[in-house]
Amino acid sequence: INGEDKSLKLLLRSRESIPCSVSDTLKFESVIFEDNYPKSFTNRIFVGAYVNSADDVTVEKATSPSLYYYIVSFREALRTAMYRVFDFDVAALSSAVLLGDKSGLSNDIIMGLRRAGMSHLAVVSGLHLSVITLLFKKTIGKLCRNKYINAAGTAVLVIFFICLTGFGKSTIRSAVMLFMLILAELPNREGDPINTLGFAAIVLCIANPFSAGD
């Protein structure tokens, strides 16, 4: 920026879709402006840039993709499979419920969920994590009685699900609460919902104080 190397988060906007993936490097020239989109602040993004077309951006493919790259690729494969198998509206709703991707939801579906009081189904959060971990624990619990192995397996599943759904604030909050409940089970103590919720809020706000605005 202005001839100096800077390390920061930047939101790039483009009129055209830029064919790239996680771990790729994007190179472009643009005017940097102060970003005033409220949701950007919750992700600690304070500056943005704009390009007219994908031709203005040079994409360098990663030589050694990260583990997160493969998780994202798996997510895109699942999403593509849904749209191939189901009708568009069914696939859009399934993608929102399972992957947290609401880009395909029509206004009719969104308004229908709101009128029915079921908007929370399309936002990946504690409900989804609770169902997944409960099914996992019920299945693994029959195969292995060791509570430490069960707790470790549940923790790995929760982390994978967070990565799969894009690190949403509500998902991270729910994951922190689940970790607290899992830790409480190891010494055979009962988890307290209010304390776990408060602890999750503290963790999120220490990591990023702007999370309170999300």
Beta strands, then each sheet from edge to edge (+ up, - down):
strand 1: 10-14
strand 2: 25-27
strand 3: 33-34
strand 4: 47-51
strand 5: 58-60
sheet 1: 1+ 4+ 3-
sheet 2: 2+ 5-
end
